[in-house]
Amino acid sequence: MERQEHHVMKIAFVGAGNMGGAVARRLATGGHDVHVYDLDPAAVARCVDAGAGAADSAEAAVKDAAVVVTSLPLPDHVRSVWGDLIPHLAEGAVGVDVSTIDPATADALTAALGDAGHAFVHCALGKTPAAAEQGAIPLFVGGPADAVETLRPLFARMGEKTYDFGSPGAAAMFKLVSNMIGMTNVAVLAEGYALARRAGITPDMFSEALRDTGAFSFQSDVRLPWIVAGDYAPRFGAALAAKDVRLAVDSAARWGVPTPVAAQGLSQLVAAVAHGYGSEDVVAVHKLVAPTDTAPADKEERS
């Protein structure tokens, strides 16, 4: 009996940082033909170890790729890179961005790729890089229905649930709204913890009792233990958090939607960056409100 060959489409990844690298490795370990380019050779090497191919340049990565994915720090980077990549895309290639961008950037990419005959899908990622490595993240997507359908097998490997918001701009805005709420929550969580400690409440009691109230959240579940431990390792840096909330607040201002609470949360995040904590996890906002309580907490009550 003749053996039938199964065609595996080439997927290019430009940008393999914390989240982008995790997604690239997740796809590579799922049998997909993934080719990666990043300015950091170590980031590429981690993907190669998971079965991806290394590209010498972004243009080489996207050559003959059916799907091209970008994962970059800032909207300006995303626009610039796609401006360089579009002339090198294969016929019919679908462009995908998994960065956290604003709706204006999503709309601009939709137009730019559309003018060149390519569909653009924005696929914002939820949760953390560790969850992305396991495919345990939500995906917030938007783009032409036929392009989204083509990408369904990839989405099924990348995450555990896909939310289709219809347009790239709507998907981008939802991710900003999510981060605006989440990062503002981190800022007030740090304040609440500092206040509880000042009242003599132990870290264990605070953490346990908070879980039984309406104040409990994903951030208190995941990040409160890091605050208690004085652990500021950069899972999601304060500078990136400030960028995301700024994009949300800026979009709100453009649309005439007041966001005074988020604006105040942004102020705290910017202050953390100004104090030199930008490369540390966003929980470093705790240092602003409790500068003498940033070491691992003990069990003793403080007066």
Buried (B, 14 or more C-beta within 10 A) or exposed (E): EEEEEEEEBBBBBBBBBBBBBBBBBBBBBBEBBBBBBBEEEEBBBBBBEBBBBBBEEBBBBBBEBBBBBBBBBBBEBBBEBBEEBBEBBBEEBBBBBBBBBBBBBBBBBBEBBEEBEBBBBBBBBBBBBEBBBEBBBBBBBBBBEEBBEBBEEBBBBBBBEBBBBEBBBBBBBBBBBBBBBBBBBBBBBBBBBBEBBEEEBBBEEBBEEBEEEEEBBEBBEBBBEBBBBBBBEBBBBBBBBBBBBBBBBBBBEEEEEEBEEBBEBBEBBBBBBEBEBBEBBBBBBBBBBBEEBEEEBEEEEEE
